[in-house]
Amino acid sequence: MLSVNEMRSNIDNIESRICAACERSGRDRSEITLIAVSKLNPAEAILQAGDCGLSVFGENKVQELCGKLEVIDRPLSWHLIGHLQTNKVKYVIGRVEMIHSVDSLKLAEVIDRESAKKGVVTDILIEVNIGGEESKFGVTPDETTELAAQIGELKNVRLRGLMTVAPPVLSPSEARPYFAKMRELFVDIHSQNNDNNHINVLSMGMSGDFEVAIEEGATHIRVGTAIFGARDYGQHS
Ligand SMILES: *Cc1c(COP(=O)(O)O)cnc(C)c1O
């Protein structure tokens, strides 16, 4: 785990890069939410990031998220950014601010049903497989508008926008066309004006490419390694 000074300097660095990207693209810093992706980092690292001023965190696994919620007794905002199985939906409803990884009507329906049971409306994003990669979760760009319309029929979910993980590329600038395509899709579903949708979130950009994502219209960037340092995958497998 990084020292508090190392973490603070990472966050300062990211902050100034966010501001520079905003300036280059004529945007305001307040349009961007920095989600600190804390997966595979211990609760202490999250608390330390909180001490450094961060309050919005992302986790990709339900079990890991719930474990952290047990031990962290601070009001932080949590986003679920990883693949979600329908049988795990009940564990996260009412506990996360947004689910970024909705990739089927079936999943949206289960989220709707569990949300109704708890008397809440859950904010969700459609995950788009923008590079058409075989190994990746997410709907195709072509499927996105129809799914957005179908989700609009559900009363206890509110579609807020789209999320993507760009394909691995050699340099951040190579991710630009994918982000630009996401931006077009985002505008498309915004102009659909479906019931129950409130489209204002475009979640894209990670440690390696968040500046390009901001330049192409991201409202939420998901940054892990650049804040917490390299993840130790071995420890958990
Ligand atoms: C891990 C992860 C991130 C953060 O990746 P970094 O490269 O560490 O910034 C962002 N989004 C998703 C969906 C992730 O799983």
The ligand as a Gaussian input file, in Angstrom:
#p B3LYP/6-31G(d) Opt

LIG

0 1
 C      -10.001000      -1.854000     -12.891000
 C      -10.964000      -1.038000     -13.644000
 C      -10.718000       0.333000     -13.879000
 C       -9.478000       1.062000     -13.423000
 O       -8.351000       0.644000     -14.146000
 P       -6.928000       1.359000     -13.967000
 O       -6.230000       1.064000     -15.226000
 O       -6.299000       0.744000     -12.772000
 O       -7.172000       2.809000     -13.771000
 C      -11.702000       1.046000     -14.561000
 N      -12.831000       0.455000     -14.995000
 C      -13.096000      -0.848000     -14.794000
 C      -14.370000      -1.433000     -15.307000
 C      -12.176000      -1.638000     -14.111000
 O      -12.442000      -2.934000     -13.927000

